[in-house]
């Protein structure tokens, strides 16, 4: 019987020239993209790739040594990325994702997002009414660390000053980064907790609404209602929309888990998870925009009409984005 080492040597000697040429072309594509190869070299790349796949199949069948198998598996994996990878660069691919995939996925889970929005609005109305009736309830809805001395005991002037806070560019940048991190954590929690039958998502939507309503009641009672909404809406339009979309994504995941329909539960859950993940990525993009608005625009522009104008412009752009793009893909089967 021929030893494995000798069989591997003979096998490699007969085919190594093609492997080396494939490795050279793959390395060139990895460094400089498809344009790094000439037209003839690029046209021959799939043929070299298929030849390497054939060699890998034979090597596995006759049980050649492990080192040769590892080399061929690595080479074929790299060549696969070069031959079958999308031809678009990351910039156009990202724009297409945001322009088409996210709006289509949002429309596909419109009822889930509507349920999340209803819970947040319900919480806001309840928080507003309960806090307006008894200001002490503010502390039941808002964590002291989040309130930052804004509460029933604060003076009207202190509450007004909080609406027009000023800071250096470095402070505003740090504030923007902190806000994005905090809100992104909430959005990812809403998405991931959908796997817990959606109950934690319902709780998060409701408590976020209670906090918003409690703050609105606090400022309304001091005659600062219009200024409060001018302060919160410029960043609140993208931020609250992002939280609602992430909550809808979590409810979509819970729907796939609890109501699989005629298909196996893992299949339905996988499909729902893909769609929910796309929406969550869109929500993170909205949170990034909200962090910039909250960290820079809102702290630098103190005109109430300009703040309302910014909020209105943000709402129009958001609606145009979510209503744009390709129509939602029909989902007759997961």
N, C-alpha and C positions, 0 to 999 in steps of 0.2 A: 504494500500500500504506500502511495506517495505521501510523504509528510506534508502537513498543512503549510509549513514554511516554504517548501519548494513549490507547491501549487500556487501559493500567493505570489511568489516571485515570478513564476511563469505568466500568471494571469496579469500581473501588473506590467510586465515587460511588453506584452502584446498590446496593451491599451493605454499605457501611461502617456503617450504623446498627446492623445485626444484629451485626457484629463488635464494635462498641463496647459494645453491651449484654452480649454474651457475656464480653468482657474485664472489665467491671464486676462481673458476678456471680462470675466465676472469682476475681478479686481478693478479693471479700468472703468466699468460701469458704476461700481460702488464709489469710486473716487470722483468721477466727473459726469455721471449720468449717461444715458444712451448716446449722447452726442460725442462721447469719447471714442466711440468705435466708428469705423467707416461703414458705408452701406453694405458692402459684401460681408464684413465681419459681423455686422448686426444681423444680417439675414441668415448667417450660418449658426448663430448662437442657439436657436431652438434645436437644431439638429445635433449639436454637441451636447446639449442638455439631455435630449432623449437617449443619446448613446451612453451617457454617464448613468442615467436611470436604468438602462438595460444591464450595464455592468454591475450596478448595485444589486439588481434582482438576481443575477447569476451568482454574485459573491455570497449572497444570503443563502441561496439554494444549495451551494456546495460547501457551505460552512467554512469560509476562509477566515484568516486570523482577524482578531478584534481590531487591531490598528488600521487595517485596510478598510474594514467596514465603517469605522468611525470617520476616516478620511472621506470616503465616498458619500456617506450620509451628510456630512458637513458641506461638501462641495455641491451636492444636489439641492440642499436647502438654500444655499446662497444663490445658485442658478435659478431656482424657482422664483425667488424674489425679483430677480432681474427680468425673467421672461414673462411672469404673470402679474407683476406689480402694476398698480394704476399708472398711467402715463402722465397724469397731471402732477404738478408740483404741489407742495403742501399749501401754498397760499390760495390758489384757485380752488383746491379741494376743500379748504376750510370755509371759503366764501360760499361754495355750493352747498356745503353742509348747513350753514346758518341760514342761507336764503331759501333752500328747498326742503331739506330733510326735517329741520326743527319745526317749521310751520305745519308741514304735513302731519308730523307726529302729534303736534298739539291738537290739530283738528280731529285726529283719530281718537283722542281721549278727552274730547270737549266736555262730556258729562262728568267725568271724574274731576276735571279742573273746576267745573261749575259747582260741584259738591264741596270742594275745598274752599272755594270763594264764599259760598253760602255760610259755611261754618265760621270763617274769619269775620264776615260781616255780622253774623249773629252774635259772636263774641264781642265785637266792637260796640254794637248797640247795647248789649247787656252790661258791658263794663262802663259805658258812658252813663247809662241810667242809674246803675247801682252806686257809682262814685259820686254822681251829682246829688243823689239822695242823701248819701252819707260820705263825706270826703275821707273819713278814716279808712274806708274800704280800699282806698288807693293802695295802701300797704299790703293788702291781701292779694292784689293782682300784680304789683310791680316789685321786683327784687330791689332791695336798697342799693346794691352795687350798680344796677342799671339806672336807677332813678338819679343818682349823683346829686343829692341835696335838692332835687326837684320834687316837692311834695306839698301836702296841705300846710305844713309849717313854714314853707318858704314865702318870702315877701313877693308882692306883685312885681316889684322892680327886679328882683333876682330871677324870677321866671321869665320876664321880658329880656333880660340880658342874655339868658341862655339861648334865646332865639337868634341873637346877633353876635354869637361868639366870634372872636377874631384870633388869628394865630399866624405864625410864620409859615413860609412855604414848606419847611422841613416838618413842622408840626402837623400841617394839613396833610402832607404825604403819609406820615405815620398813622394819622387818624383814618385816612382812606384805606390803608392796608389792613388796619385792625378791623374796620367795619366789614371789608370784603371777607376776611377770614372768619369772622363771627357768623355772618349771614350765610356764607358757603357751608359752614358746619351744620347750620339748621337745615339748609336745603338738602344736603347729603343725608342727614338723619331722616328727613321726611321720605326720601326715596328708599333708603335701606330698610326703614321700619315698616314699609309696606309688606315685607315678608312676615311680619308678626300679625297677620290678618287685618292690618290697617288701623287697628285701635289706637296705637300711639300716634299715628298721623292725625287722626281726628282730634286727639288731645292737643297736639302741637298747634293745629289750626285754630282751635278754640282759645287756647291761652294766648296766642299771638294777638288775636282780636281783642281779648280782654285787656291786654296791656295797652293797645292803641286806644281803646275806648276810655280807659282810666286817665291817660294823659290828656285826651281831648276834653274830658269833663273838668280836669284840673284847670286847664287854661281857659275854658269857656266860663267857668265860674268867676274868673278874674277879668272878664271882658277882653280876653286875648284870643278868642276863638279864630277870628279871621287870620291873625298873624301866625297862630299855631299851624293852621292848614297850609298857609303860604310857606312855612318853614319845612313842613314834612312832605308835601306833595312832590316837589321837584325830584327828590330821590325816592319818595315813596311809590311813585308810579312804577318804575322798573323794579324796585326792591320788593314791594308787596306782590306785584305780578309774578316775580320769580318765586317767592315763597308759595304762592298759590299753584304755580305750575309744578313745583317740586312736590307739593302735597298731592296734586292730581296724579303725578307719576307714582307716588306711593300707593294711592288708592287703585291705580291701574294694576300695579303689581299684586295687591291684595285681591282684586277681582279675578285675576288669572289663577291665583292660588285657591280661592274659595269656590269659584264657579268655572270649572274647566270646560263645561259644555260636553260635546260629543267626543272630544279628543283627550288623550292621556294628559293628566295634570302636568307632568314635566314639560310636555310639548307646549301647552298653553302658557305655562309660567315662563318658559324660555322666550316665547314670542312677546309676551307682555313686558318682560324684563328688557328686551332690546328696545322696544318703543319707549318705555319709561326712561331708559338710560339716555336716549337721544334728547328727550324733553328736559331731563336734568342737566345735560350739558348746555342746552339753551338757557336754562335758568341761571347757571353759573355765569354765562356771558352777560345776562341782564344784571346780575349782582356786581359784576366788575364795573359796568357802566354806572350803577347806582353808587358804588363806592367813590368813583371819580366825582360824580355830581355832589355827593354829600361832603366829600373831603375838600373840594375846591370851590365849586360854584356857590353852593349854599352858604358857605362860610365867608365868601368874598363879596357876594351880592346881597345887599340888605334892603333893596327896594321890594316892597310887597307885590306891586303889580308885575315887576319883572320875574319874581319867583312864580307867580301864578302863570305868567306867559311861558316860562320854562316848563312848568308842569303840564300845561296844555299841549305844548309842542312835543313833549315826551310821550304823552298819551296818543297823539296822532301817529307818531313814528312807530310806536309799539303796535297799534292796531294795524297799520299798513304792513308791518313786518309779518305779523301772525296771519294776516289774510292773503299774503303774497305766496309765491312759490308754486310748485307743482301740487296738483290735487292729491289728497291723501290716497295712498295706495289701497286698493280694495283688499280686505282681509277675509276672504271667504274661508280660508284655511290657515291654521297657524303654520 
